[in-house]
Amino acid sequence: MTPSSDLENPLAASAALPYSYAPLPDGEQPAVDNPTAVRRPRKAALFLVSSFLVLALVALIARNGPVVKEHLNAEVAAHSTEKVTPLSRGADRGVSEKTFHPLLGADNSYPWSSNMLDWQRTAFHFQPKKNWMNGPVFYNGWYHLFYQYHPDAPVWGKIVWGHAVSKDLINWRHLPIAMETDQWYDEQGVWTGSATILADGQLVMLYTGSTNESVQVQNLAYPADPSDPLLVKWVKYPGNPVLVPPPGIGSKDFRDPTTAWKTPEGKWRITIGSKINKTGISLVYDTEDFKTFELLDGLLHAVQGTGMWECVDFYPVSKQNENGLDTSVDGPGVKHVVKASMDDDRNDYYAIGTYDAHKGKWTPDNPSLDVGIGLRYDYGVYYASKTFYDQSKQRRVLWSWIRETDTEASDINKGWASLMGVPRTIVLDKKTQSNIIQWPVEEINRLRTNVTVFKNIVVEAGSIVPLGLPAASQLDIVAEFEIDEKTVNRLNGDNVGYDCVKNGGAVERGALGPFGFSVLATDELKEHTPVYFYVAKGVDGNLQTFFCADQSRSSTANDVDKSIYGSIVPVLKGEKLSMRILVDHSIVESFAQEGRTCITSRVYPTKTINNNARLFLFNNASATRVTASINVWQMNSAHI
């Protein structure tokens, strides 16, 4: 499925590989190779926050100046080894927990060096220069990213709106803070919002404010100078708030307005996430001027047992065409996606369905895959996401906040926390019609350099092959795999199910998997992060393919998350297995079958940093050989 242009390069010869296979029964066998690596310069600090932002291209911004440690867990010295218990941040204000908590009893006092912490900062993912971060829009030739930002410390706190602009979604220019906590209705935080471009080209912004009494209300803002393409200054509507929690809705359960879309009557419509008891809901409002609103009877949608819905998103996807659609588009050739960020488990779920514009209601195509109980955008660390329609290229673009999964003490030491995932395009999968396809925006390819090509590499069962790259901390890996068809046909099926999370990760051997790559690996595999396929044959003879990322051996430190992530990925008859992996220091974004299933990992190695990072191809299946064709690009750093 991977485009042929990503697996061929007429200027690159296929690289030679050492065919000295090392058995891999437990994932810890040594491999032979000693490539050098190139380290990206640049040290900085940052911290991103969740509850995404506006639907125009909202970015992040950082304010220069010293980091103020405001009531942090402890005044942590550069290499402190004192155990600390992380404080809860965000939950008391009525938003999802913003602090990563190591497992009970885990040692959270690893002696991180400044060299290790410096390496964690990424090269081509958006982050502010320092402190904590977490709506987007294209306006007058610029992409705008407004993001939730804490200017005083690398922890969640009193959130303002950072602001950055870009011409290409990759290189960013930081601008002054767009909105401060300077009014009673947003005194405790300027939270998630969305931008809407009106028919006359004007831009309006709705956002959630946390009042001086921590009540969640919706507010209106607009550019002070609409002719300014950089939108540096913003004005808050003097009649704010324009919406308060309606009867029956909790004061802390009313947040994150969507981009508005047109109704058949010519009004504007938005939806806002909430809950009633444990039922997640999306309220629907109509407006003509964004100052007065009418609450519709009923709901856009509700799903029992899913809890609070944050950062709800609603948008159309074409059933025939590959281009994206403006949020107001509707008709017989259109399906609609509802997505919600689940406060209870901090994952982003979506479902595809049918929208009745006259009733203001949406119905899932498959109730068993409803919002919150079915498909996810990403099966790793990916939350509070938001899409916007890029009218300049007729595409829908997805952004997401990527949290830290190390300790707050480490974030304080390095001076920053959180980042944005690489922006992704979203389309309906025309082959399955039952899921969306996510893929990194084409602009990311401009950072590619120095491709190495491996064609038709045969990897025997239980083997690992070092790919002798000169550097392995900033990579774009595109690969296709084929398993031996005769072996597949010969094998008997099994009625034992497979689960990426529960079945032991990459060291658990099956007849037809796992196989893939170990990224950010040391020579002897003391640290490595496998990203892989696992194929299971059922008793009915049908194959199921799983796509997984195993962080259990990603670091020798004990105070970081080492989860195993993954899910099933649809593979249609005649398709090769394909994956793409973006490696950027402490973040690894992986895409299977051109983006049907995606996994984002945060990893914090202690040894595979700077010149020590390696890349391996492995096949830990017990019964089949695997043939792989691979292109690996080194990635330049973006200007951020």
Solvent accessible surface area in square Angstrom, and as a share of the most:
residue,aa,sasa,rsa
1,M,42,0.19
2,T,10,0.06
3,P,61,0.39
4,S,78,0.50
5,S,86,0.56
6,D,13,0.07
7,L,18,0.09
8,E,107,0.48
9,N,41,0.21
10,P,137,0.86
11,L,172,0.85
12,A,23,0.18
13,A,89,0.69
14,S,57,0.36
15,A,30,0.24
16,A,101,0.78
17,L,17,0.09
18,P,57,0.36
19,Y,127,0.48
20,S,68,0.44
21,Y,68,0.26
22,A,21,0.16
23,P,95,0.60
24,L,8,0.04
25,P,71,0.45
26,D,65,0.34
27,G,3,0.03
28,E,59,0.27
29,Q,55,0.25
30,P,86,0.54
31,A,13,0.10
32,V,114,0.66
33,D,44,0.23
34,N,121,0.62
35,P,18,0.11
36,T,99,0.57
37,A,9,0.07
38,V,110,0.63
39,R,64,0.23
40,R,12,0.04
41,P,107,0.68
42,R,98,0.36
43,K,144,0.61
44,A,23,0.18
45,A,15,0.12
46,L,0,0.00
47,F,9,0.04
48,L,0,0.00
49,V,0,0.00
50,S,0,0.00
51,S,2,0.01
52,F,0,0.00
53,L,0,0.00
54,V,0,0.00
55,L,11,0.05
56,A,0,0.00
57,L,0,0.00
58,V,0,0.00
59,A,0,0.00
60,L,0,0.00
61,I,5,0.03
62,A,10,0.07
63,R,102,0.37
64,N,117,0.60
65,G,37,0.36
66,P,119,0.75
67,V,49,0.28
68,V,79,0.46
69,K,75,0.32
70,E,62,0.28
71,H,165,0.74
72,L,16,0.08
73,N,32,0.16
74,A,25,0.19
75,E,132,0.59
76,V,14,0.08
77,A,66,0.51
78,A,64,0.50
79,H,100,0.45
80,S,34,0.22
81,T,79,0.46
82,E,121,0.54
83,K,128,0.54
84,V,22,0.12
85,T,115,0.67
86,P,19,0.12
87,L,83,0.41
88,S,70,0.45
89,R,30,0.11
90,G,1,0.01
91,A,54,0.42
92,D,100,0.52
93,R,60,0.22
94,G,13,0.12
95,V,5,0.03
96,S,2,0.01
97,E,32,0.14
98,K,13,0.06
99,T,8,0.05
100,F,37,0.16
101,H,80,0.35
102,P,24,0.15
103,L,154,0.76
104,L,187,0.93
105,G,76,0.73
106,A,36,0.28
107,D,56,0.29
108,N,18,0.09
109,S,20,0.13
110,Y,53,0.20
111,P,74,0.47
112,W,10,0.03
113,S,36,0.23
114,S,60,0.39
115,N,80,0.41
116,M,33,0.15
117,L,6,0.03
118,D,41,0.21
119,W,1,0.00
120,Q,1,0.00
121,R,4,0.01
122,T,7,0.04
123,A,4,0.03
124,F,6,0.03
125,H,2,0.01
126,F,7,0.03
127,Q,2,0.01
128,P,0,0.00
129,K,82,0.35
130,K,27,0.11
131,N,0,0.00
132,W,4,0.01
133,M,0,0.00
134,N,0,0.00
135,G,0,0.00
136,P,0,0.00
137,V,8,0.05
138,F,29,0.12
139,Y,13,0.05
140,N,87,0.44
141,G,29,0.28
142,W,48,0.17
143,Y,5,0.02
144,H,0,0.00
145,L,0,0.00
146,F,0,0.00
147,Y,0,0.00
148,Q,1,0.00
149,Y,0,0.00
150,H,2,0.01
151,P,14,0.09
152,D,56,0.29
153,A,0,0.00
154,P,0,0.00
155,V,2,0.01
156,W,12,0.04
157,G,9,0.09
158,K,87,0.37
159,I,0,0.00
160,V,4,0.02
161,W,1,0.00
162,G,0,0.00
163,H,0,0.00
164,A,0,0.00
165,V,0,0.00
166,S,2,0.01
167,K,123,0.52
168,D,22,0.12
169,L,1,0.01
170,I,9,0.04
171,N,57,0.29
172,W,6,0.02
173,R,125,0.46
174,H,38,0.17
175,L,13,0.06
176,P,81,0.51
177,I,26,0.13
178,A,12,0.09
179,M,6,0.02
180,E,67,0.30
181,T,29,0.17
182,D,88,0.46
183,Q,77,0.34
184,W,130,0.46
185,Y,11,0.04
186,D,0,0.00
187,E,67,0.30
188,Q,31,0.14
189,G,0,0.00
190,V,0,0.00
191,W,1,0.00
192,T,0,0.00
193,G,0,0.00
194,S,2,0.01
195,A,3,0.02
196,T,8,0.04
197,I,56,0.28
198,L,36,0.18
199,A,103,0.80
200,D,98,0.51
201,G,36,0.35
202,Q,93,0.41
203,L,4,0.02
204,V,18,0.10
205,M,0,0.00
206,L,5,0.02
207,Y,0,0.00
208,T,0,0.00
209,G,0,0.00
210,S,0,0.00
211,T,4,0.02
212,N,75,0.39
213,E,139,0.62
214,S,22,0.14
215,V,41,0.23
216,Q,0,0.00
217,V,3,0.02
218,Q,0,0.00
219,N,0,0.00
220,L,3,0.02
221,A,0,0.00
222,Y,68,0.26
223,P,8,0.05
224,A,52,0.40
225,D,70,0.36
226,P,68,0.43
227,S,88,0.57
228,D,34,0.17
229,P,51,0.32
230,L,26,0.13
231,L,1,0.01
232,V,43,0.25
233,K,147,0.62
234,W,29,0.10
235,V,60,0.34
236,K,31,0.13
237,Y,46,0.18
238,P,120,0.75
239,G,42,0.40
240,N,11,0.06
241,P,30,0.19
242,V,20,0.11
243,L,17,0.09
244,V,85,0.49
245,P,27,0.17
246,P,17,0.11
247,P,137,0.86
248,G,74,0.71
249,I,19,0.10
250,G,32,0.31
251,S,52,0.34
252,K,76,0.32
253,D,29,0.15
254,F,0,0.00
255,R,0,0.00
256,D,0,0.00
257,P,0,0.00
258,T,3,0.02
259,T,12,0.07
260,A,3,0.02
261,W,5,0.02
262,K,78,0.33
263,T,9,0.06
264,P,70,0.44
265,E,112,0.50
266,G,43,0.41
267,K,60,0.25
268,W,28,0.10
269,R,7,0.02
270,I,0,0.00
271,T,0,0.00
272,I,0,0.00
273,G,0,0.00
274,S,0,0.00
275,K,62,0.26
276,I,83,0.42
277,N,131,0.67
278,K,112,0.47
279,T,32,0.18
280,G,0,0.00
281,I,2,0.01
282,S,0,0.00
283,L,11,0.05
284,V,1,0.01
285,Y,7,0.03
286,D,11,0.06
287,T,4,0.03
288,E,131,0.59
289,D,68,0.35
290,F,6,0.02
291,K,88,0.37
292,T,97,0.57
293,F,37,0.15
294,E,98,0.44
295,L,72,0.36
296,L,29,0.15
297,D,138,0.72
298,G,43,0.42
299,L,47,0.24
300,L,2,0.01
301,H,24,0.11
302,A,38,0.30
303,V,13,0.08
304,Q,155,0.69
305,G,57,0.55
306,T,12,0.07
307,G,1,0.01
308,M,4,0.02
309,W,0,0.00
310,E,0,0.00
311,C,0,0.00
312,V,0,0.00
313,D,2,0.01
314,F,4,0.02
315,Y,0,0.00
316,P,1,0.01
317,V,4,0.03
318,S,9,0.06
319,K,66,0.28
320,Q,121,0.54
321,N,84,0.43
322,E,112,0.50
323,N,59,0.30
324,G,7,0.07
325,L,22,0.11
326,D,63,0.33
327,T,9,0.05
328,S,37,0.24
329,V,55,0.31
330,D,71,0.37
331,G,31,0.30
332,P,136,0.86
333,G,21,0.20
334,V,23,0.14
335,K,35,0.15
336,H,5,0.02
337,V,0,0.00
338,V,0,0.00
339,K,0,0.00
340,A,0,0.00
341,S,0,0.00
342,M,5,0.02
343,D,34,0.18
344,D,88,0.45
345,D,66,0.34
346,R,61,0.22
347,N,24,0.12
348,D,1,0.01
349,Y,24,0.09
350,Y,5,0.02
351,A,3,0.02
352,I,13,0.06
353,G,0,0.00
354,T,79,0.46
355,Y,20,0.08
356,D,55,0.28
357,A,16,0.13
358,H,141,0.63
359,K,133,0.56
360,G,1,0.01
361,K,84,0.36
362,W,5,0.02
363,T,85,0.49
364,P,14,0.09
365,D,78,0.40
366,N,66,0.34
367,P,95,0.60
368,S,76,0.49
369,L,63,0.31
370,D,13,0.07
371,V,0,0.00
372,G,14,0.14
373,I,97,0.49
374,G,18,0.18
375,L,42,0.21
376,R,44,0.16
377,Y,1,0.01
378,D,2,0.01
379,Y,30,0.12
380,G,5,0.05
381,V,1,0.00
382,Y,3,0.01
383,Y,1,0.01
384,A,0,0.00
385,S,0,0.00
386,K,0,0.00
387,T,0,0.00
388,F,1,0.00
389,Y,41,0.16
390,D,0,0.00
391,Q,78,0.35
392,S,60,0.39
393,K,85,0.36
394,Q,104,0.46
395,R,21,0.08
396,R,4,0.01
397,V,0,0.00
398,L,0,0.00
399,W,2,0.01
400,S,0,0.00
401,W,2,0.01
402,I,0,0.00
403,R,44,0.16
404,E,10,0.04
405,T,1,0.01
406,D,4,0.02
407,T,3,0.02
408,E,12,0.05
409,A,14,0.11
410,S,4,0.03
411,D,8,0.04
412,I,8,0.04
413,N,45,0.23
414,K,16,0.07
415,G,8,0.08
416,W,3,0.01
417,A,0,0.00
418,S,0,0.00
419,L,0,0.00
420,M,0,0.00
421,G,1,0.01
422,V,3,0.01
423,P,6,0.04
424,R,0,0.00
425,T,33,0.19
426,I,3,0.01
427,V,29,0.17
428,L,2,0.01
429,D,6,0.03
430,K,53,0.23
431,K,125,0.53
432,T,33,0.19
433,Q,77,0.34
434,S,60,0.39
435,N,8,0.04
436,I,1,0.01
437,I,26,0.13
438,Q,3,0.01
439,W,47,0.16
440,P,4,0.02
441,V,0,0.00
442,E,105,0.47
443,E,2,0.01
444,I,0,0.00
445,N,56,0.29
446,R,156,0.57
447,L,15,0.07
448,R,40,0.15
449,T,42,0.24
450,N,111,0.57
451,V,31,0.18
452,T,34,0.20
453,V,1,0.01
454,F,3,0.01
455,K,103,0.44
456,N,104,0.53
457,I,10,0.05
458,V,49,0.28
459,V,1,0.01
460,E,65,0.29
461,A,39,0.30
462,G,6,0.06
463,S,5,0.03
464,I,2,0.01
465,V,4,0.02
466,P,5,0.03
467,L,1,0.01
468,G,47,0.46
469,L,4,0.02
470,P,70,0.44
471,A,6,0.04
472,A,1,0.01
473,S,1,0.01
474,Q,19,0.08
475,L,1,0.00
476,D,0,0.00
477,I,0,0.00
478,V,0,0.00
479,A,0,0.00
480,E,26,0.12
481,F,1,0.01
482,E,82,0.37
483,I,34,0.17
484,D,47,0.25
485,E,127,0.57
486,K,166,0.70
487,T,12,0.07
488,V,15,0.09
489,N,106,0.54
490,R,162,0.59
491,L,34,0.17
492,N,143,0.73
493,G,28,0.27
494,D,77,0.40
495,N,124,0.64
496,V,104,0.60
497,G,62,0.60
498,Y,23,0.09
499,D,53,0.28
500,C,3,0.02
501,V,85,0.49
502,K,170,0.72
503,N,44,0.23
504,G,36,0.35
505,G,0,0.00
506,A,7,0.05
507,V,35,0.20
508,E,80,0.36
509,R,88,0.32
510,G,10,0.10
511,A,37,0.28
512,L,4,0.02
513,G,0,0.00
514,P,0,0.00
515,F,0,0.00
516,G,0,0.00
517,F,0,0.00
518,S,2,0.01
519,V,1,0.01
520,L,3,0.01
521,A,0,0.00
522,T,8,0.04
523,D,45,0.23
524,E,67,0.30
525,L,0,0.00
526,K,118,0.50
527,E,0,0.00
528,H,8,0.03
529,T,1,0.00
530,P,3,0.02
531,V,0,0.00
532,Y,0,0.00
533,F,0,0.00
534,Y,24,0.09
535,V,5,0.03
536,A,23,0.18
537,K,34,0.15
538,G,21,0.20
539,V,112,0.64
540,D,102,0.53
541,G,38,0.36
542,N,99,0.51
543,L,81,0.40
544,Q,96,0.43
545,T,10,0.06
546,F,18,0.07
547,F,0,0.00
548,C,0,0.00
549,A,1,0.01
550,D,1,0.00
551,Q,0,0.00
552,S,40,0.26
553,R,65,0.24
554,S,3,0.02
555,S,5,0.03
556,T,54,0.31
557,A,0,0.00
558,N,87,0.45
559,D,2,0.01
560,V,11,0.07
561,D,23,0.12
562,K,62,0.26
563,S,39,0.25
564,I,26,0.13
565,Y,30,0.12
566,G,15,0.14
567,S,25,0.16
568,I,76,0.39
569,V,2,0.01
570,P,52,0.33
571,V,50,0.29
572,L,62,0.31
573,K,210,0.89
574,G,82,0.79
575,E,32,0.14
576,K,86,0.36
577,L,13,0.07
578,S,0,0.00
579,M,2,0.01
580,R,2,0.01
581,I,0,0.00
582,L,0,0.00
583,V,0,0.00
584,D,0,0.00
585,H,1,0.00
586,S,0,0.00
587,I,0,0.00
588,V,0,0.00
589,E,0,0.00
590,S,1,0.01
591,F,0,0.00
592,A,0,0.00
593,Q,0,0.00
594,E,41,0.19
595,G,0,0.00
596,R,16,0.06
597,T,6,0.03
598,C,0,0.00
599,I,0,0.00
600,T,0,0.00
601,S,1,0.01
602,R,0,0.00
603,V,2,0.01
604,Y,1,0.00
605,P,1,0.00
606,T,9,0.05
607,K,93,0.40
608,T,0,0.00
609,I,11,0.05
610,N,31,0.16
611,N,79,0.41
612,N,78,0.40
613,A,1,0.01
614,R,17,0.06
615,L,2,0.01
616,F,1,0.00
617,L,1,0.01
618,F,5,0.02
619,N,1,0.00
620,N,0,0.00
621,A,0,0.00
622,S,65,0.42
623,A,36,0.28
624,T,1,0.01
625,R,115,0.42
626,V,2,0.01
627,T,35,0.20
628,A,0,0.00
629,S,25,0.16
630,I,1,0.00
631,N,0,0.00
632,V,2,0.01
633,W,20,0.07
634,Q,23,0.10
635,M,7,0.03
636,N,76,0.39
637,S,50,0.32
638,A,10,0.08
639,H,128,0.57
640,I,12,0.06
